[in-house]
């Protein structure tokens, strides 16, 4: 299974990618939202993990572009933004799940497993 992790905190990328790889996932990482739609079109990702607070276009706009391109990859927003309005905006904008930082890797893994059980819709 292959994940695209979009996160600009280098330390978080390193620890999250390492934890996911230890569970057997293949993880590619980027710190910016702009290349995400192209990456999802060009490569067969099973999951997208997306931060909101990115340089350049934020995660909300990144997700809007992904969905506007007709890409239905299961998406989990992973962010420090915990306001109800942000969670609603993310889910209504096309995210399949929303997890607030700091988080437990056990919970992240369980949520990703749940998303993969649902499968792709495209």
CNS distance restraints for C-alpha pairs under 8 A (distance, minus, plus):
assign (resid   1 and name CA) (resid  24 and name CA) 7.64 0.50 0.50
assign (resid   1 and name CA) (resid  25 and name CA) 5.34 0.50 0.50
assign (resid   1 and name CA) (resid  26 and name CA) 6.13 0.50 0.50
assign (resid   1 and name CA) (resid  45 and name CA) 7.56 0.50 0.50
assign (resid   1 and name CA) (resid  46 and name CA) 6.04 0.50 0.50
assign (resid   2 and name CA) (resid  25 and name CA) 5.81 0.50 0.50
assign (resid   2 and name CA) (resid  26 and name CA) 4.64 0.50 0.50
assign (resid   2 and name CA) (resid  27 and name CA) 5.89 0.50 0.50
assign (resid   2 and name CA) (resid  28 and name CA) 7.80 0.50 0.50
assign (resid   2 and name CA) (resid  44 and name CA) 7.42 0.50 0.50
assign (resid   2 and name CA) (resid  45 and name CA) 5.07 0.50 0.50
assign (resid   2 and name CA) (resid  46 and name CA) 5.29 0.50 0.50
assign (resid   2 and name CA) (resid  47 and name CA) 6.65 0.50 0.50
assign (resid   3 and name CA) (resid  25 and name CA) 6.95 0.50 0.50
assign (resid   3 and name CA) (resid  26 and name CA) 6.14 0.50 0.50
assign (resid   3 and name CA) (resid  27 and name CA) 4.85 0.50 0.50
assign (resid   3 and name CA) (resid  28 and name CA) 6.30 0.50 0.50
assign (resid   3 and name CA) (resid  45 and name CA) 5.64 0.50 0.50
assign (resid   3 and name CA) (resid  46 and name CA) 5.93 0.50 0.50
assign (resid   3 and name CA) (resid  47 and name CA) 4.83 0.50 0.50
assign (resid   3 and name CA) (resid  48 and name CA) 5.77 0.50 0.50
assign (resid   3 and name CA) (resid  49 and name CA) 7.23 0.50 0.50
assign (resid   4 and name CA) (resid  27 and name CA) 5.97 0.50 0.50
assign (resid   4 and name CA) (resid  28 and name CA) 5.00 0.50 0.50
assign (resid   4 and name CA) (resid  29 and name CA) 5.84 0.50 0.50
assign (resid   4 and name CA) (resid  30 and name CA) 7.70 0.50 0.50
assign (resid   4 and name CA) (resid  45 and name CA) 6.57 0.50 0.50
assign (resid   4 and name CA) (resid  47 and name CA) 6.43 0.50 0.50
assign (resid   4 and name CA) (resid  48 and name CA) 4.95 0.50 0.50
assign (resid   4 and name CA) (resid  49 and name CA) 6.22 0.50 0.50
assign (resid   5 and name CA) (resid  13 and name CA) 7.65 0.50 0.50
assign (resid   5 and name CA) (resid  17 and name CA) 7.82 0.50 0.50
assign (resid   5 and name CA) (resid  27 and name CA) 6.78 0.50 0.50
assign (resid   5 and name CA) (resid  28 and name CA) 6.09 0.50 0.50
assign (resid   5 and name CA) (resid  29 and name CA) 4.74 0.50 0.50
assign (resid   5 and name CA) (resid  30 and name CA) 6.44 0.50 0.50
assign (resid   5 and name CA) (resid  48 and name CA) 6.15 0.50 0.50
assign (resid   5 and name CA) (resid  49 and name CA) 4.82 0.50 0.50
assign (resid   5 and name CA) (resid  50 and name CA) 6.28 0.50 0.50
assign (resid   6 and name CA) (resid  29 and name CA) 5.86 0.50 0.50
assign (resid   6 and name CA) (resid  30 and name CA) 5.02 0.50 0.50
assign (resid   6 and name CA) (resid  31 and name CA) 5.51 0.50 0.50
assign (resid   6 and name CA) (resid  32 and name CA) 6.63 0.50 0.50
assign (resid   6 and name CA) (resid  33 and name CA) 6.97 0.50 0.50
assign (resid   6 and name CA) (resid  48 and name CA) 7.66 0.50 0.50
assign (resid   6 and name CA) (resid  49 and name CA) 6.04 0.50 0.50
assign (resid   6 and name CA) (resid  50 and name CA) 4.87 0.50 0.50
assign (resid   6 and name CA) (resid  51 and name CA) 6.01 0.50 0.50
assign (resid   7 and name CA) (resid  12 and name CA) 7.70 0.50 0.50
assign (resid   7 and name CA) (resid  13 and name CA) 6.29 0.50 0.50
assign (resid   7 and name CA) (resid  29 and name CA) 7.37 0.50 0.50
assign (resid   7 and name CA) (resid  30 and name CA) 6.42 0.50 0.50
assign (resid   7 and name CA) (resid  31 and name CA) 4.91 0.50 0.50
assign (resid   7 and name CA) (resid  32 and name CA) 7.27 0.50 0.50
assign (resid   7 and name CA) (resid  50 and name CA) 6.56 0.50 0.50
assign (resid   7 and name CA) (resid  51 and name CA) 5.35 0.50 0.50
assign (resid   7 and name CA) (resid  54 and name CA) 7.03 0.50 0.50
assign (resid   8 and name CA) (resid  13 and name CA) 7.41 0.50 0.50
assign (resid   8 and name CA) (resid  30 and name CA) 7.41 0.50 0.50
assign (resid   8 and name CA) (resid  31 and name CA) 4.24 0.50 0.50
assign (resid   8 and name CA) (resid  32 and name CA) 6.95 0.50 0.50
assign (resid   8 and name CA) (resid  51 and name CA) 7.88 0.50 0.50
assign (resid   8 and name CA) (resid  54 and name CA) 6.16 0.50 0.50
assign (resid   8 and name CA) (resid  55 and name CA) 7.61 0.50 0.50
assign (resid   9 and name CA) (resid  13 and name CA) 6.13 0.50 0.50
assign (resid   9 and name CA) (resid  31 and name CA) 7.70 0.50 0.50
assign (resid  10 and name CA) (resid  14 and name CA) 6.15 0.50 0.50
assign (resid  11 and name CA) (resid  15 and name CA) 6.28 0.50 0.50
assign (resid  12 and name CA) (resid  16 and name CA) 5.80 0.50 0.50
assign (resid  13 and name CA) (resid  17 and name CA) 5.74 0.50 0.50
assign (resid  13 and name CA) (resid  29 and name CA) 7.38 0.50 0.50
assign (resid  14 and name CA) (resid  18 and name CA) 6.02 0.50 0.50
assign (resid  15 and name CA) (resid  19 and name CA) 6.12 0.50 0.50
assign (resid  16 and name CA) (resid  20 and name CA) 6.13 0.50 0.50
assign (resid  16 and name CA) (resid 105 and name CA) 7.76 0.50 0.50
assign (resid  17 and name CA) (resid  21 and name CA) 5.96 0.50 0.50
assign (resid  17 and name CA) (resid  27 and name CA) 6.12 0.50 0.50
assign (resid  17 and name CA) (resid  29 and name CA) 8.00 0.50 0.50
assign (resid  18 and name CA) (resid  22 and name CA) 6.16 0.50 0.50
assign (resid  19 and name CA) (resid  23 and name CA) 6.68 0.50 0.50
assign (resid  19 and name CA) (resid 105 and name CA) 7.34 0.50 0.50
assign (resid  20 and name CA) (resid  24 and name CA) 6.72 0.50 0.50
assign (resid  20 and name CA) (resid  25 and name CA) 5.55 0.50 0.50
assign (resid  20 and name CA) (resid  26 and name CA) 7.71 0.50 0.50
assign (resid  20 and name CA) (resid  27 and name CA) 7.26 0.50 0.50
assign (resid  20 and name CA) (resid 109 and name CA) 7.53 0.50 0.50
assign (resid  21 and name CA) (resid  25 and name CA) 4.77 0.50 0.50
assign (resid  21 and name CA) (resid  26 and name CA) 5.99 0.50 0.50
assign (resid  21 and name CA) (resid  27 and name CA) 6.68 0.50 0.50
assign (resid  31 and name CA) (resid  54 and name CA) 7.07 0.50 0.50
assign (resid  31 and name CA) (resid  55 and name CA) 7.78 0.50 0.50
assign (resid  32 and name CA) (resid  36 and name CA) 7.75 0.50 0.50
assign (resid  32 and name CA) (resid  54 and name CA) 6.10 0.50 0.50
assign (resid  32 and name CA) (resid  55 and name CA) 6.22 0.50 0.50
assign (resid  32 and name CA) (resid  56 and name CA) 6.73 0.50 0.50
assign (resid  32 and name CA) (resid  57 and name CA) 7.45 0.50 0.50
assign (resid  33 and name CA) (resid  54 and name CA) 6.93 0.50 0.50
assign (resid  33 and name CA) (resid  55 and name CA) 7.87 0.50 0.50
assign (resid  33 and name CA) (resid  56 and name CA) 7.10 0.50 0.50
assign (resid  33 and name CA) (resid  57 and name CA) 5.82 0.50 0.50
assign (resid  33 and name CA) (resid  58 and name CA) 6.53 0.50 0.50
assign (resid  33 and name CA) (resid  59 and name CA) 6.50 0.50 0.50
assign (resid  33 and name CA) (resid  62 and name CA) 5.31 0.50 0.50
assign (resid  34 and name CA) (resid  56 and name CA) 7.40 0.50 0.50
assign (resid  34 and name CA) (resid  57 and name CA) 6.52 0.50 0.50
assign (resid  34 and name CA) (resid  62 and name CA) 6.80 0.50 0.50
assign (resid  35 and name CA) (resid  39 and name CA) 6.09 0.50 0.50
assign (resid  36 and name CA) (resid  40 and name CA) 6.10 0.50 0.50
assign (resid  36 and name CA) (resid  62 and name CA) 7.11 0.50 0.50
assign (resid  36 and name CA) (resid  66 and name CA) 7.44 0.50 0.50
assign (resid  37 and name CA) (resid  41 and name CA) 6.26 0.50 0.50
assign (resid  37 and name CA) (resid  62 and name CA) 7.64 0.50 0.50
assign (resid  37 and name CA) (resid  65 and name CA) 6.74 0.50 0.50
assign (resid  37 and name CA) (resid  66 and name CA) 5.13 0.50 0.50
assign (resid  37 and name CA) (resid  69 and name CA) 7.34 0.50 0.50
assign (resid  37 and name CA) (resid  71 and name CA) 7.86 0.50 0.50
assign (resid  38 and name CA) (resid  42 and name CA) 6.11 0.50 0.50
assign (resid  39 and name CA) (resid  43 and name CA) 5.91 0.50 0.50
assign (resid  40 and name CA) (resid  44 and name CA) 6.72 0.50 0.50
assign (resid  40 and name CA) (resid  45 and name CA) 6.40 0.50 0.50
assign (resid  40 and name CA) (resid  71 and name CA) 7.43 0.50 0.50
assign (resid  40 and name CA) (resid  73 and name CA) 7.97 0.50 0.50
assign (resid  41 and name CA) (resid  71 and name CA) 7.53 0.50 0.50
assign (resid  45 and name CA) (resid  73 and name CA) 7.18 0.50 0.50
assign (resid  46 and name CA) (resid  73 and name CA) 6.36 0.50 0.50
assign (resid  46 and name CA) (resid  74 and name CA) 6.99 0.50 0.50
assign (resid  46 and name CA) (resid 116 and name CA) 7.21 0.50 0.50
assign (resid  46 and name CA) (resid 120 and name CA) 7.71 0.50 0.50
assign (resid  47 and name CA) (resid  73 and name CA) 5.84 0.50 0.50
assign (resid  47 and name CA) (resid  74 and name CA) 5.14 0.50 0.50
assign (resid  47 and name CA) (resid  75 and name CA) 5.91 0.50 0.50
assign (resid  47 and name CA) (resid  76 and name CA) 7.77 0.50 0.50
assign (resid  47 and name CA) (resid 112 and name CA) 7.71 0.50 0.50
assign (resid  47 and name CA) (resid 115 and name CA) 7.88 0.50 0.50
assign (resid  47 and name CA) (resid 116 and name CA) 7.51 0.50 0.50
assign (resid  48 and name CA) (resid  73 and name CA) 6.64 0.50 0.50
assign (resid  48 and name CA) (resid  74 and name CA) 6.22 0.50 0.50
assign (resid  48 and name CA) (resid  75 and name CA) 4.64 0.50 0.50
assign (resid  48 and name CA) (resid  76 and name CA) 6.26 0.50 0.50
assign (resid  49 and name CA) (resid  75 and name CA) 5.85 0.50 0.50
assign (resid  49 and name CA) (resid  76 and name CA) 4.91 0.50 0.50
assign (resid  49 and name CA) (resid  77 and name CA) 5.80 0.50 0.50
assign (resid  49 and name CA) (resid  78 and name CA) 6.46 0.50 0.50
assign (resid  50 and name CA) (resid  59 and name CA) 6.27 0.50 0.50
assign (resid  50 and name CA) (resid  75 and name CA) 7.14 0.50 0.50
assign (resid  50 and name CA) (resid  76 and name CA) 6.22 0.50 0.50
assign (resid  50 and name CA) (resid  77 and name CA) 4.74 0.50 0.50
assign (resid  50 and name CA) (resid  78 and name CA) 5.74 0.50 0.50
assign (resid  50 and name CA) (resid  79 and name CA) 7.79 0.50 0.50
assign (resid  51 and name CA) (resid  58 and name CA) 7.99 0.50 0.50
assign (resid  51 and name CA) (resid  59 and name CA) 5.66 0.50 0.50
assign (resid  51 and name CA) (resid  77 and name CA) 5.76 0.50 0.50
assign (resid  51 and name CA) (resid  78 and name CA) 5.03 0.50 0.50
assign (resid  51 and name CA) (resid  79 and name CA) 5.09 0.50 0.50
assign (resid  52 and name CA) (resid  58 and name CA) 5.46 0.50 0.50
assign (resid  52 and name CA) (resid  59 and name CA) 3.88 0.50 0.50
assign (resid  52 and name CA) (resid  60 and name CA) 6.15 0.50 0.50
assign (resid  52 and name CA) (resid  77 and name CA) 7.19 0.50 0.50
assign (resid  52 and name CA) (resid  78 and name CA) 7.41 0.50 0.50
assign (resid  52 and name CA) (resid  79 and name CA) 5.87 0.50 0.50
assign (resid  52 and name CA) (resid  81 and name CA) 7.66 0.50 0.50
assign (resid  53 and name CA) (resid  58 and name CA) 5.64 0.50 0.50
assign (resid  53 and name CA) (resid  59 and name CA) 6.42 0.50 0.50
assign (resid  53 and name CA) (resid  79 and name CA) 7.36 0.50 0.50
assign (resid  54 and name CA) (resid  58 and name CA) 4.84 0.50 0.50
assign (resid  54 and name CA) (resid  59 and name CA) 6.39 0.50 0.50
assign (resid  57 and name CA) (resid  61 and name CA) 6.03 0.50 0.50
assign (resid  57 and name CA) (resid  62 and name CA) 6.47 0.50 0.50
assign (resid  58 and name CA) (resid  62 and name CA) 6.18 0.50 0.50
assign (resid  59 and name CA) (resid  63 and name CA) 6.01 0.50 0.50
assign (resid  60 and name CA) (resid  64 and name CA) 6.19 0.50 0.50
assign (resid  60 and name CA) (resid  89 and name CA) 7.97 0.50 0.50
assign (resid  60 and name CA) (resid  90 and name CA) 6.55 0.50 0.50
assign (resid  60 and name CA) (resid  93 and name CA) 7.20 0.50 0.50
assign (resid  61 and name CA) (resid  65 and name CA) 6.21 0.50 0.50
assign (resid  62 and name CA) (resid  66 and name CA) 6.23 0.50 0.50
assign (resid  63 and name CA) (resid  67 and name CA) 6.15 0.50 0.50
assign (resid  63 and name CA) (resid  93 and name CA) 7.01 0.50 0.50
assign (resid  63 and name CA) (resid  94 and name CA) 6.84 0.50 0.50
assign (resid  63 and name CA) (resid  95 and name CA) 7.48 0.50 0.50
assign (resid  64 and name CA) (resid  68 and name CA) 5.97 0.50 0.50
assign (resid  64 and name CA) (resid  93 and name CA) 6.39 0.50 0.50
assign (resid  64 and name CA) (resid  94 and name CA) 7.34 0.50 0.50
assign (resid  65 and name CA) (resid  69 and name CA) 6.14 0.50 0.50
assign (resid  66 and name CA) (resid  70 and name CA) 6.76 0.50 0.50
assign (resid  66 and name CA) (resid  71 and name CA) 5.60 0.50 0.50
assign (resid  66 and name CA) (resid  72 and name CA) 7.90 0.50 0.50
assign (resid  67 and name CA) (resid  71 and name CA) 5.33 0.50 0.50
assign (resid  67 and name CA) (resid  72 and name CA) 6.62 0.50 0.50
assign (resid  67 and name CA) (resid  94 and name CA) 6.77 0.50 0.50
assign (resid  71 and name CA) (resid 122 and name CA) 7.10 0.50 0.50
assign (resid  72 and name CA) (resid 120 and name CA) 6.58 0.50 0.50
assign (resid  72 and name CA) (resid 121 and name CA) 6.02 0.50 0.50
assign (resid  72 and name CA) (resid 122 and name CA) 5.65 0.50 0.50
assign (resid  73 and name CA) (resid 120 and name CA) 6.16 0.50 0.50
assign (resid  73 and name CA) (resid 121 and name CA) 7.71 0.50 0.50
assign (resid  73 and name CA) (resid 122 and name CA) 7.81 0.50 0.50
assign (resid  74 and name CA) (resid  95 and name CA) 7.39 0.50 0.50
assign (resid  74 and name CA) (resid  96 and name CA) 6.10 0.50 0.50
assign (resid  74 and name CA) (resid 115 and name CA) 6.33 0.50 0.50
assign (resid  74 and name CA) (resid 116 and name CA) 7.51 0.50 0.50
assign (resid  74 and name CA) (resid 119 and name CA) 7.67 0.50 0.50
assign (resid  74 and name CA) (resid 120 and name CA) 6.74 0.50 0.50
assign (resid  75 and name CA) (resid  94 and name CA) 7.82 0.50 0.50
assign (resid  75 and name CA) (resid  95 and name CA) 5.13 0.50 0.50
assign (resid  75 and name CA) (resid  96 and name CA) 5.31 0.50 0.50
assign (resid  75 and name CA) (resid  97 and name CA) 6.62 0.50 0.50
assign (resid  76 and name CA) (resid  95 and name CA) 5.97 0.50 0.50
assign (resid  76 and name CA) (resid  96 and name CA) 5.87 0.50 0.50
assign (resid  76 and name CA) (resid  97 and name CA) 4.68 0.50 0.50
assign (resid  76 and name CA) (resid  98 and name CA) 5.49 0.50 0.50
assign (resid  76 and name CA) (resid  99 and name CA) 7.16 0.50 0.50
assign (resid  76 and name CA) (resid 112 and name CA) 7.79 0.50 0.50
assign (resid  77 and name CA) (resid  90 and name CA) 7.27 0.50 0.50
assign (resid  77 and name CA) (resid  95 and name CA) 6.56 0.50 0.50
assign (resid  77 and name CA) (resid  97 and name CA) 6.28 0.50 0.50
assign (resid  77 and name CA) (resid  98 and name CA) 4.64 0.50 0.50
assign (resid  77 and name CA) (resid  99 and name CA) 6.08 0.50 0.50
assign (resid  78 and name CA) (resid  98 and name CA) 6.15 0.50 0.50
assign (resid  78 and name CA) (resid  99 and name CA) 4.96 0.50 0.50
assign (resid  78 and name CA) (resid 100 and name CA) 5.82 0.50 0.50
assign (resid  78 and name CA) (resid 101 and name CA) 6.70 0.50 0.50
assign (resid  79 and name CA) (resid  98 and name CA) 7.92 0.50 0.50
assign (resid  79 and name CA) (resid  99 and name CA) 6.61 0.50 0.50
assign (resid  79 and name CA) (resid 100 and name CA) 5.13 0.50 0.50
assign (resid  79 and name CA) (resid 101 and name CA) 5.49 0.50 0.50
assign (resid  80 and name CA) (resid 100 and name CA) 5.30 0.50 0.50
assign (resid  80 and name CA) (resid 101 and name CA) 4.64 0.50 0.50
assign (resid  80 and name CA) (resid 102 and name CA) 7.06 0.50 0.50
assign (resid  81 and name CA) (resid  86 and name CA) 6.58 0.50 0.50
assign (resid  81 and name CA) (resid  87 and name CA) 7.90 0.50 0.50
assign (resid  81 and name CA) (resid 100 and name CA) 6.68 0.50 0.50
assign (resid  81 and name CA) (resid 101 and name CA) 7.86 0.50 0.50
assign (resid  82 and name CA) (resid  86 and name CA) 6.67 0.50 0.50
assign (resid  82 and name CA) (resid  87 and name CA) 6.81 0.50 0.50
assign (resid  82 and name CA) (resid 100 and name CA) 5.98 0.50 0.50
assign (resid  83 and name CA) (resid  87 and name CA) 6.46 0.50 0.50
assign (resid  84 and name CA) (resid  88 and name CA) 6.08 0.50 0.50
assign (resid  85 and name CA) (resid  89 and name CA) 5.99 0.50 0.50
assign (resid  86 and name CA) (resid  90 and name CA) 6.07 0.50 0.50
assign (resid  87 and name CA) (resid  91 and name CA) 6.19 0.50 0.50
assign (resid  87 and name CA) (resid  98 and name CA) 6.56 0.50 0.50
assign (resid  88 and name CA) (resid  92 and name CA) 5.85 0.50 0.50
assign (resid  89 and name CA) (resid  93 and name CA) 5.78 0.50 0.50
assign (resid  90 and name CA) (resid  94 and name CA) 6.55 0.50 0.50
assign (resid  90 and name CA) (resid  95 and name CA) 5.64 0.50 0.50
assign (resid  90 and name CA) (resid  98 and name CA) 7.35 0.50 0.50
assign (resid  91 and name CA) (resid  95 and name CA) 4.62 0.50 0.50
assign (resid  91 and name CA) (resid  96 and name CA) 6.31 0.50 0.50
assign (resid  91 and name CA) (resid  97 and name CA) 6.77 0.50 0.50
assign (resid  91 and name CA) (resid  98 and name CA) 7.22 0.50 0.50
assign (resid  96 and name CA) (resid 115 and name CA) 7.62 0.50 0.50
assign (resid  97 and name CA) (resid 111 and name CA) 7.84 0.50 0.50
assign (resid  99 and name CA) (resid 103 and name CA) 7.27 0.50 0.50
assign (resid  99 and name CA) (resid 108 and name CA) 7.70 0.50 0.50
assign (resid 103 and name CA) (resid 107 and name CA) 7.27 0.50 0.50
assign (resid 103 and name CA) (resid 108 and name CA) 7.24 0.50 0.50
assign (resid 104 and name CA) (resid 108 and name CA) 6.29 0.50 0.50
assign (resid 105 and name CA) (resid 109 and name CA) 5.98 0.50 0.50
assign (resid 106 and name CA) (resid 110 and name CA) 6.22 0.50 0.50
assign (resid 107 and name CA) (resid 111 and name CA) 6.12 0.50 0.50
assign (resid 108 and name CA) (resid 112 and name CA) 6.19 0.50 0.50
assign (resid 109 and name CA) (resid 113 and name CA) 6.15 0.50 0.50
assign (resid 110 and name CA) (resid 114 and name CA) 6.23 0.50 0.50
assign (resid 111 and name CA) (resid 115 and name CA) 6.25 0.50 0.50
assign (resid 112 and name CA) (resid 116 and name CA) 6.26 0.50 0.50
assign (resid 113 and name CA) (resid 117 and name CA) 6.29 0.50 0.50
assign (resid 114 and name CA) (resid 118 and name CA) 6.67 0.50 0.50
assign (resid 115 and name CA) (resid 119 and name CA) 6.84 0.50 0.50
assign (resid 116 and name CA) (resid 120 and name CA) 7.80 0.50 0.50
